[in-house]
Amino acid sequence: MAMAVFRREGRRLLPSIAARPIAPIRSPLSSDQEEGPLGVRSISTQVVRNRMKSVKNIQKITKAMKMVAASKLRAVQGRAENSRGLWQPFTALLGDNPSIDVKKSVVVTLSSDKGLCGGINSTVVKVSRALYKLNAGPEKDVKFVIVGEKAKAIMFRDSKNDISLTVTELNKNPLNYAQVSVLADDILKNVEFDALRIVYNKFHSVVAFLPTVATVLSPEIIEKESEVGGKLGELDSYEIEGGETKGEILQNLAEFQFSCVMFNAVLENACSEMGARMSAMDSSSRNAGEMLDRLTLTYNRTRQASITTELIEIISGASALEAAK
């Protein structure tokens, strides 16, 4: 009885079902839904497109930073080359003996406040640590004076107790001799030393800089070396006239020498920083261009595979409909 009722209802509903039109097969990866979140292939193309956009933005930033660094380098390079004439007469007069053995040494490390400039900061830190190991001993005292945020962040990890003074944001304003001489005076007032060793990067070209150590001796050590016949410059060949004693003259010369060496070192380090940043940003721009080419190729391949898959699905659906007729 129940089976008869089912057969009768089925015959009654069959004409209405057959009269309904068959909706065409629509792929979820059609072109108008390509931007949407449906479908794995559609999401992958959208991800690649977003990645390409971000790489293009990064490339614009690196190119702009390269141009800014080039502009700053041109402004500082001439001043750095002219400042070399300040400390060279002191080297001829007092000599430069970086290997002198003293009890109290102060290592002045010059670095940058900002990054993205290659390995100039890590280089001066390595040289400073090497000088610390060479001059440290049971009866010797070695201290650090850190100029620059990057060297400060590195040295504070393992040499915090040996740091006497830190200075940051020196390059915030245009560098001049008055500004650097105030810095040199602060260093001389806050540390006791027999020898000051200034570690900086000497500028040679945009792609080349040399880690350099300049030594400034205290007046007592200069006088001591002069008495024992140590290796000094042409100081003993000059006669001292006037009311000042030799010790007072040596004190003035040592302070002026340190300020001149610091001025040249700060400018040389600034040139090296800008040159290294130019090289780093140029490499970053080239890498971004290569990455953009690879992403473009990946995007084209993914989109072509998506279109091919859609065509195959359409053809397969049409063939299935033809076979069903």
C-alpha positions as CSV (number, residue, x, y, z in Angstrom):
1,M,0.0,0.0,0.0
2,A,2.8,2.4,1.0
3,M,4.8,1.6,-2.2
4,A,1.8,2.4,-4.3
5,V,1.4,5.8,-2.7
6,F,5.2,6.6,-3.4
7,R,4.9,5.6,-7.0
8,R,1.8,7.7,-7.5
9,E,3.4,10.8,-5.9
10,G,6.6,10.3,-8.0
11,R,4.6,10.3,-11.2
12,R,2.8,13.5,-10.1
13,L,6.1,15.4,-9.4
14,L,8.1,14.1,-12.3
15,P,6.7,16.6,-14.9
16,S,7.5,19.7,-12.7
17,I,11.1,18.5,-12.1
18,A,11.7,17.9,-15.7
19,A,10.3,21.3,-16.7
20,R,13.0,23.1,-14.6
21,P,15.9,24.5,-16.6
22,I,19.3,23.1,-15.9
23,A,21.6,25.8,-14.5
24,P,24.9,26.0,-16.4
25,I,28.0,24.7,-14.6
26,R,29.8,27.7,-13.1
27,S,33.4,27.3,-11.9
28,P,34.2,28.9,-8.6
29,L,37.4,30.3,-10.2
30,S,35.7,32.4,-12.9
31,S,37.2,35.7,-13.8
32,D,34.7,37.9,-11.9
33,Q,35.4,36.0,-8.7
34,E,39.2,36.0,-9.1
35,E,39.7,38.9,-6.7
36,G,37.5,37.2,-4.0
37,P,38.5,34.8,-1.3
38,L,36.9,31.7,-2.8
39,G,39.1,29.0,-4.2
40,V,42.7,28.1,-3.3
41,R,44.1,29.2,-6.6
42,S,42.4,32.6,-6.4
43,I,43.8,33.2,-2.9
44,S,47.3,32.2,-4.1
45,T,47.2,34.8,-6.9
46,Q,46.0,37.4,-4.5
47,V,48.8,36.7,-2.1
48,V,51.4,36.9,-4.8
49,R,49.9,40.2,-6.0
50,N,50.0,41.7,-2.5
51,R,53.6,40.5,-2.2
52,M,54.5,42.1,-5.4
53,K,53.0,45.4,-4.2
54,S,54.9,45.3,-1.0
55,V,58.2,44.6,-2.8
56,K,57.6,47.5,-5.1
57,N,57.1,49.8,-2.1
58,I,60.3,48.5,-0.5
59,Q,62.2,49.2,-3.7
60,K,60.9,52.8,-3.8
61,I,62.0,53.3,-0.2
62,T,65.5,51.9,-0.7
63,K,66.0,54.0,-3.9
64,A,65.0,57.1,-2.0
65,M,67.3,56.3,0.9
66,K,70.2,55.8,-1.5
67,M,69.6,59.3,-3.0
68,V,69.4,60.9,0.4
69,A,72.7,59.2,1.5
70,A,74.4,60.3,-1.7
71,S,73.3,63.9,-1.1
72,K,74.6,63.8,2.5
73,L,77.8,62.2,1.4
74,R,78.6,65.0,-1.1
75,A,78.0,67.5,1.7
76,V,80.3,65.9,4.2
77,Q,83.1,64.4,2.0
78,G,84.7,67.8,1.2
79,R,84.8,68.8,4.8
80,A,86.3,65.4,5.8
81,E,89.1,65.8,3.3
82,N,89.8,69.3,4.4
83,S,89.9,68.3,8.1
84,R,92.8,65.9,7.5
85,G,95.1,68.9,7.5
86,L,94.3,69.6,11.1
87,W,95.7,66.5,12.8
88,Q,98.6,65.7,10.4
89,P,100.8,68.4,11.8
90,F,100.3,66.9,15.3
91,T,101.4,63.5,14.0
92,A,104.6,65.1,12.7
93,L,105.1,67.0,15.9
94,L,104.2,64.5,18.6
95,G,104.3,61.3,16.6
96,D,101.7,58.5,16.6
97,N,102.6,55.4,18.6
98,P,99.5,53.1,18.8
99,S,101.6,50.2,20.4
100,I,102.8,52.2,23.4
101,D,102.4,50.4,26.7
102,V,100.6,52.5,29.4
103,K,98.6,51.7,32.6
104,K,95.5,53.7,31.8
105,S,94.0,53.4,28.3
106,V,90.7,54.8,27.0
107,V,89.3,53.4,23.8
108,V,87.0,55.9,22.0
109,T,84.7,54.0,19.6
110,L,82.9,56.0,16.9
111,S,79.8,54.5,15.3
112,S,76.5,55.6,13.8
113,D,73.2,56.3,15.4
114,K,71.2,54.6,12.6
115,G,71.5,51.2,10.9
116,L,71.1,50.0,7.3
117,C,74.8,50.9,6.6
118,G,76.5,47.6,6.2
119,G,79.1,46.4,8.7
120,I,80.9,49.6,9.7
121,N,79.6,49.5,13.2
122,S,80.5,45.9,13.8
123,T,83.9,46.5,12.4
124,V,84.8,49.3,14.9
125,V,83.4,47.2,17.7
126,K,85.7,44.3,16.8
127,V,88.7,46.6,16.6
128,S,87.8,48.2,20.0
129,R,87.5,44.8,21.7
130,A,90.8,43.7,20.2
131,L,92.5,46.8,21.6
132,Y,90.9,46.1,25.0
133,K,92.4,42.6,25.0
134,L,95.8,43.9,23.9
135,N,96.0,46.6,26.6
136,A,94.3,44.8,29.5
137,G,96.4,43.4,32.3
138,P,96.6,42.8,36.1
139,E,97.9,46.4,36.7
140,K,96.3,48.0,33.7
141,D,93.0,49.8,33.4
142,V,91.1,50.0,30.1
143,K,87.9,51.9,29.7
144,F,85.5,52.6,26.8
145,V,83.9,55.8,25.6
146,I,81.1,55.1,23.1
147,V,79.9,57.6,20.5
148,G,76.9,56.4,18.6
149,E,73.8,54.3,19.4
150,K,74.8,51.2,17.5
151,A,78.1,50.6,19.2
152,K,76.4,51.4,22.5
153,A,73.8,48.7,22.0
154,I,76.5,46.1,21.1
155,M,79.0,47.0,23.8
156,F,76.4,47.1,26.6
157,R,75.8,43.4,26.2
158,D,79.2,42.2,27.6
159,S,81.3,45.3,28.5
160,K,78.8,47.5,30.4
161,N,81.1,47.8,33.5
162,D,84.0,49.0,31.4
163,I,82.1,51.9,29.7
164,S,82.9,55.3,31.2
165,L,80.9,57.6,28.9
166,T,78.3,57.3,26.1
167,V,77.3,59.9,23.6
168,T,74.4,59.6,21.1
169,E,72.7,61.7,18.4
170,L,76.0,63.5,17.6
171,N,75.0,63.7,13.9
172,K,71.6,65.1,14.6
173,N,72.8,68.6,13.7
174,P,75.4,69.5,11.0
175,L,78.8,68.7,12.4
176,N,81.2,71.6,13.2
177,Y,84.4,72.0,15.1
178,A,82.8,73.8,18.0
179,Q,80.4,70.9,18.6
180,V,83.1,68.3,18.5
181,S,85.5,70.3,20.7
182,V,82.8,70.4,23.4
183,L,82.5,66.6,23.1
184,A,86.3,66.2,23.4
185,D,86.3,68.5,26.4
186,D,83.6,66.4,28.1
187,I,85.6,63.2,27.5
188,L,88.8,64.8,28.9
189,K,87.0,65.9,32.0
190,N,85.3,62.5,32.7
191,V,88.1,60.0,32.1
192,E,91.6,59.6,33.4
193,F,94.0,58.4,30.7
194,D,97.6,57.9,29.7
195,A,96.6,57.1,26.1
196,L,93.4,57.8,24.1
197,R,92.8,55.4,21.2
198,I,90.2,56.7,18.8
199,V,88.7,53.9,16.6
200,Y,86.8,55.0,13.5
201,N,86.3,54.2,9.8
202,K,88.5,56.2,7.5
203,F,86.7,57.0,4.2
204,H,88.4,56.0,0.9
205,S,85.5,55.6,-1.5
206,V,81.8,54.8,-1.6
207,V,82.6,51.1,-1.4
208,A,85.8,51.2,0.6
209,F,86.5,52.3,4.2
210,L,89.4,51.3,6.5
211,P,89.1,50.8,10.3
212,T,91.7,53.2,11.8
213,V,93.2,53.8,15.2
214,A,94.5,57.2,16.2
215,T,96.5,57.6,19.4
216,V,96.6,60.7,21.6
217,L,99.0,60.6,24.6
218,S,98.7,62.5,27.8
219,P,101.2,65.3,28.5
220,E,102.9,63.3,31.2
221,I,103.5,60.3,28.9
222,I,104.7,62.6,26.1
223,E,107.2,64.2,28.5
224,K,108.2,60.8,29.8
225,E,108.8,59.4,26.4
226,S,110.8,62.5,25.4
227,E,113.1,62.1,28.4
228,V,113.8,58.5,27.9
229,G,114.3,58.9,24.1
230,G,111.0,57.3,23.1
231,K,109.6,57.4,19.6
232,L,108.1,60.9,19.2
233,G,107.9,63.4,16.4
234,E,109.9,66.6,15.9
235,L,108.9,68.1,19.3
236,D,112.5,68.1,20.7
237,S,113.8,70.0,17.7
238,Y,111.8,73.1,18.7
239,E,112.8,75.6,21.4
240,I,110.2,76.7,23.9
241,E,109.9,80.5,24.4
242,G,107.7,82.6,26.6
243,G,106.5,82.3,30.1
244,E,104.8,78.9,29.7
245,T,106.6,75.8,30.8
246,K,107.0,72.7,28.7
247,G,104.3,70.9,30.7
248,E,101.7,73.6,30.1
249,I,102.5,73.7,26.4
250,L,102.2,69.9,26.2
251,Q,98.9,70.1,28.0
252,N,97.5,72.6,25.5
253,L,98.9,70.6,22.6
254,A,97.4,67.4,23.8
255,E,93.9,68.9,24.3
256,F,94.0,70.6,20.9
257,Q,95.3,67.5,19.2
258,F,92.5,65.4,20.7
259,S,89.8,67.8,19.5
260,C,91.3,68.0,16.0
261,V,91.7,64.2,15.7
262,M,88.1,63.8,17.0
263,F,86.8,66.3,14.5
264,N,88.4,64.5,11.6
265,A,87.4,61.1,12.9
266,V,83.7,62.1,13.2
267,L,83.7,63.4,9.7
268,E,85.5,60.4,8.3
269,N,83.1,58.1,10.1
270,A,80.1,60.0,8.8
271,C,81.4,59.7,5.2
272,S,81.9,56.0,5.7
273,E,78.4,55.6,7.1
274,M,76.8,57.4,4.1
275,G,78.9,55.5,1.6
276,A,78.1,52.2,3.2
277,R,74.4,53.1,3.3
278,M,74.5,54.0,-0.4
279,S,76.0,50.5,-1.2
280,A,73.6,48.7,1.1
281,M,70.5,50.5,-0.4
282,D,71.8,49.9,-3.9
283,S,72.1,46.2,-3.2
284,S,68.7,46.2,-1.6
285,S,67.1,47.8,-4.6
286,R,68.7,45.3,-7.0
287,N,67.5,42.4,-4.8
288,A,64.0,43.8,-4.7
289,G,64.1,44.0,-8.5
290,E,65.2,40.4,-8.8
291,M,62.5,39.3,-6.3
292,L,59.9,41.3,-8.2
293,D,60.9,39.5,-11.5
294,R,60.5,36.1,-9.7
295,L,57.2,37.0,-8.2
296,T,55.9,38.3,-11.6
297,L,56.9,35.0,-13.2
298,T,55.2,33.1,-10.4
299,Y,52.1,35.1,-10.7
300,N,51.8,34.6,-14.4
301,R,52.3,30.9,-14.1
302,T,49.7,30.7,-11.3
303,R,47.2,32.7,-13.3
304,Q,47.8,30.7,-16.4
305,A,47.3,27.4,-14.5
306,S,44.1,28.8,-13.1
307,I,42.7,29.7,-16.5
308,T,43.7,26.4,-17.9
309,T,42.0,24.6,-15.1
310,E,38.8,26.6,-15.6
311,L,38.8,25.7,-19.3
312,I,39.2,22.1,-18.6
313,E,36.3,22.1,-16.1
314,I,34.1,23.9,-18.6
315,I,34.9,21.5,-21.4
316,S,34.5,18.5,-19.0
317,G,31.1,19.8,-17.9
318,A,29.9,20.4,-21.5
319,S,31.0,16.9,-22.4
320,A,29.1,15.5,-19.5
321,L,26.0,17.3,-20.5
322,E,26.3,16.1,-24.1
323,A,26.8,12.5,-22.9
324,A,23.7,12.8,-20.6
325,K,21.4,13.8,-23.5
